[in-house]
């Protein structure tokens, strides 16, 4: 899949998020909570992927949760990457920091 194969911005983000969830589920255990896939990271944090979009922009990010805190990770703009796999590898690296 390449970015040019995806037409609308909202559809693109949804497709990319689905791809990322599939790839992360090959690495980390996960559960479904309120229709959201939540991954269990080795350091004890829980992580989910979210999308943000508005007129003229769209990005993805990761939400981290511990017992007493909730924090967002970096934002990732699909246009900054040539392929979905490059985006996934960047996000995977963040989960290992």
C-alpha positions in Angstrom: 0.0 0.0 0.0 1.3 3.5 -0.9 -0.1 6.8 0.1 -1.2 7.5 -3.5 -3.5 4.4 -3.4 -5.6 6.1 -0.7 -8.0 8.9 -1.7 -9.7 10.9 1.1 -7.8 12.2 4.1 -10.2 10.6 6.6 -10.1 7.3 4.8 -6.4 7.5 4.5 -5.9 8.0 8.3 -8.4 5.2 9.0 -6.6 2.8 6.6 -3.2 3.8 8.1 -4.4 3.3 11.6 -5.7 -0.2 10.7 -2.4 -1.1 9.2 -0.5 0.1 12.3 -2.8 -1.8 14.6 -2.3 -5.0 12.6 1.5 -4.5 12.7 1.7 -3.7 16.4 -0.5 -6.7 17.2 2.2 -8.9 15.7 4.6 -7.7 18.3 2.7 -6.7 21.5 -0.2 -8.4 23.3 -3.4 -6.4 23.1 -7.0 -6.2 24.2 -10.1 -4.3 22.9 -11.5 -1.7 25.2 -14.5 0.4 24.1 -13.8 -0.5 20.4 -10.2 0.7 20.8 -7.1 -1.7 20.5 -4.9 -1.2 23.6 -1.4 -2.7 23.5 0.6 -3.9 26.6 4.1 -2.7 26.3 7.0 -4.4 28.1 7.6 -1.5 30.4 4.1 -1.9 31.8 2.5 1.0 29.9 -0.6 0.6 27.8 -0.6 2.2 24.4 -3.3 3.0 21.8 -3.2 4.7 18.5 -5.3 7.7 17.7 -6.0 10.0 14.7 -6.3 13.7 14.6 -7.6 15.5 11.6 -9.1 18.8 10.5 -9.3 21.0 7.5 -5.9 20.6 5.7 -4.2 18.3 8.2 -4.2 14.8 9.5 -1.9 12.9 11.8 -1.6 9.8 14.0 -0.3 9.6 17.6 0.0 7.2 20.5 -1.7 7.5 23.8 0.2 6.0 26.7 -1.5 5.1 30.0 -0.1 3.9 33.3 -2.0 3.3 36.6 -1.9 7.0 37.6 -1.0 8.9 34.4 -2.1 9.4 30.8 0.3 10.9 28.2 0.4 11.4 24.4 3.5 10.4 22.4 4.8 12.1 19.3 2.5 13.0 16.4 3.2 11.4 13.1 2.2 13.0 9.8 1.8 10.4 6.9 3.2 12.9 4.4 6.6 12.7 6.2 7.0 9.0 5.3 7.3 7.3 1.9 5.4 4.1 3.0 3.2 2.9 5.8 5.9 0.6 7.0 8.3 3.5 7.5 5.7 5.2 9.6 5.2 2.0 11.6 8.9 1.6 12.2 9.1 5.2 13.5 6.2 4.5 15.9 7.7 1.2 17.0 10.9 2.9 17.8 9.0 5.3 20.1 7.5 2.4 22.0 11.0 1.1 22.7 12.4 4.3 24.2 
